[in-house]
Amino acid sequence: MTIAAPTAETRWRCTLCGNLTRFDVTRSARVVEYLHFDLAGESKVEETEVLSETIESVRCRWCNAVDQVELVARPGADEAADEAPGA
């Protein structure tokens, strides 16, 4: 089961306990990273380009429910959209 990621207008909510803030997310990502190595051989990621990303599962930290998360509207999302330029 995959679930959509939250957006500027939506957020996750556990359908069992109502949690809105704490989740463990298992995701797969395919990325290209630019690594910079210093002369001592230590590396640092300086750029990351995400080619694809899939959220595989979401577990609620409060009740431990797995894949019981839904997308709900963020409070004030409607007002923010109305105030945006060009809306």
C-alpha positions as CSV (number, residue, x, y, z in Angstrom):
1,M,0.0,0.0,0.0
2,T,1.3,3.5,-0.8
3,I,0.0,6.7,0.5
4,A,0.3,10.2,-0.9
5,A,2.7,12.6,0.8
6,P,1.2,15.7,2.5
7,T,1.1,18.9,0.5
8,A,0.8,22.6,1.4
9,E,-3.0,22.1,1.7
10,T,-3.1,18.6,3.3
11,R,-1.6,16.7,6.3
12,W,-1.6,13.2,7.6
13,R,-4.1,12.1,10.4
14,C,-4.2,8.6,12.0
15,T,-7.7,7.3,11.6
16,L,-7.5,5.2,14.8
17,C,-6.3,7.7,17.4
18,G,-6.4,11.1,15.6
19,N,-2.6,11.8,15.8
20,L,-1.5,14.6,13.5
21,T,2.1,15.0,14.4
22,R,4.2,11.8,14.9
23,F,4.7,9.2,12.2
24,D,7.4,6.7,11.2
25,V,7.6,6.7,7.4
26,T,9.2,4.0,5.2
27,R,10.0,5.3,1.8
28,S,12.1,4.3,-1.2
29,A,14.0,6.9,-3.1
30,R,16.1,7.0,-6.2
31,V,18.5,9.9,-6.1
32,V,21.6,11.3,-7.7
33,E,24.0,12.9,-5.2
34,Y,27.0,15.1,-5.8
35,L,29.7,14.1,-3.3
36,H,32.6,16.3,-2.4
37,F,35.6,14.6,-0.9
38,D,38.2,16.6,1.1
39,L,41.9,15.8,0.9
40,A,41.6,13.6,4.0
41,G,38.9,11.4,2.2
42,E,35.9,12.6,4.2
43,S,32.8,13.1,2.0
44,K,29.9,15.5,2.1
45,V,26.8,15.5,0.0
46,E,26.5,18.9,-1.6
47,E,23.6,18.4,-4.0
48,T,20.8,15.9,-4.2
49,E,18.4,15.4,-7.0
50,V,15.4,13.1,-6.3
51,L,14.6,11.1,-9.4
52,S,11.7,9.2,-7.8
53,E,10.2,8.6,-4.4
54,T,7.6,6.3,-3.0
55,I,6.1,6.2,0.5
56,E,5.7,2.5,1.3
57,S,4.1,2.7,4.7
58,V,3.3,5.1,7.5
59,R,3.1,4.0,11.2
60,C,1.5,6.1,13.9
61,R,3.9,6.8,16.7
62,W,1.0,7.2,19.2
63,C,-1.0,4.0,18.7
64,N,1.4,2.0,16.5
65,A,-1.2,1.5,13.8
66,V,0.3,0.7,10.4
67,D,-1.2,2.2,7.2
68,Q,-4.1,3.8,9.0
69,V,-3.3,7.3,7.8
70,E,-5.5,9.5,5.8
71,L,-4.9,12.9,4.1
72,V,-7.0,15.7,5.7
73,A,-7.1,19.5,5.0
74,R,-4.7,21.7,6.9
75,P,-6.4,24.3,9.0
76,G,-6.4,27.6,7.2
77,A,-5.5,26.0,3.8
78,D,-8.7,27.4,2.2
79,E,-8.0,31.0,3.4
80,A,-4.3,30.8,2.3
81,A,-5.4,29.7,-1.2
82,D,-7.9,32.6,-1.4
83,E,-5.2,35.1,-0.4
84,A,-2.6,33.8,-2.9
85,P,-1.8,36.1,-5.8
86,G,-3.9,35.1,-8.9
87,A,-6.5,33.2,-6.8
